[in-house]
Amino acid sequence: MAGPVLDEVDYEILAALQEDGRITNVDLAARVGLTAPPCLRRVRSLEQRGVIKGYHARLDPTSLGYGISVFAMVSLRSQAEADLQAFEEHVTNLPEVRECHMLNGEIDFILKIVSPDLQEFQHFLTTKLTTAPNVASVKTSLTIRTSKDSPGVPVPGGTRSAA
């Protein structure tokens, strides 16, 4: 499936915004070799076409009281589309679940979950996750250390493509 047609200037804009979403339009324009008005038009076009999905602050979880992160591998009893969607809807409403990815193979979903501590995570696991409809099993792995946490995606020709 082909995505939107992008040129080298679009890629440079995307790389710069992914690196610093708070960059001013004037600074962004200078960085990519445009004047401010055409740069802003390009950014708005990228937003309207869905290439730029939003701008987010990266928060430090421990500063907000989330001392642990856990990956949960979830298997469902049924993989009927309605059951898959029901599970996705259920976890979407759980603020502790920060990511949910459907997989192929033995495991149906992998979730990234944050929690203040192990006791709170155990409570979450036993009252909110394993009790969800259609859940057959949940295997969890506690994050010991994060070696790389790069948001976004590599941008062709952009400054972040090698990161």
C-alpha positions, 0 to 999 in steps of 0.5 A, a space after each residue: 500500500 503506497 503512502 502519500 507522495 513526499 519530497 525531500 523537503 517534506 522528509 526534512 520537515 518531518 525529521 525536524 518536527 519528530 526531533 523537536 515538535 516545539 520548533 517554531 515555524 520560522 526556525 523550521 523554515 530556516 532549517 529546511 531552506 524555505 521561507 515561513 509561509 510555504 513551510 507552514 503550508 507544507 506542515 498543514 498539508 502533512 497534518 491534513 493528509 494524516 502524515 503528521 498524526 499529532 504533537 506530544 510531550 514525552 513525560 517521565 513516568 517515574 516523575 508521575 509515580 509510575 515506577 514499573 513498566 510491564 509487557 503482557 502477552 495476551 492470548 484469547 479464547 477466540 480470534 473472531 473479529 468481534 472478540 478481537 475488537 471487544 478486547 481492543 476496546 476493553 484495553 483502550 479504556 484502561 489508562 495503565 495500558 499505554 500500547 496495544 499491538 495485535 500479533 500473529 502467531 501464538 500470542 494475540 496481543 502484546 500490551 505495554 502497561 505502566 504501574 506505580 509498583 508491583 502490588 498495584 500491577 498485581 491488582 490491575 492484572 487480577 481485576 482488570 486484565 485477566 478478568 476481561 472477556 475472552 482472555 485465555 492467558 496472560 504472560 507478563 515480563 517486567 522491564 528491568 532496563 530500557 536501552 532504547 526508547 526512540 519515539 516515531 519512525 525513521 524518516 528517509 533522508 531525515 536526521 533521525 533515520 539512523 537513530 
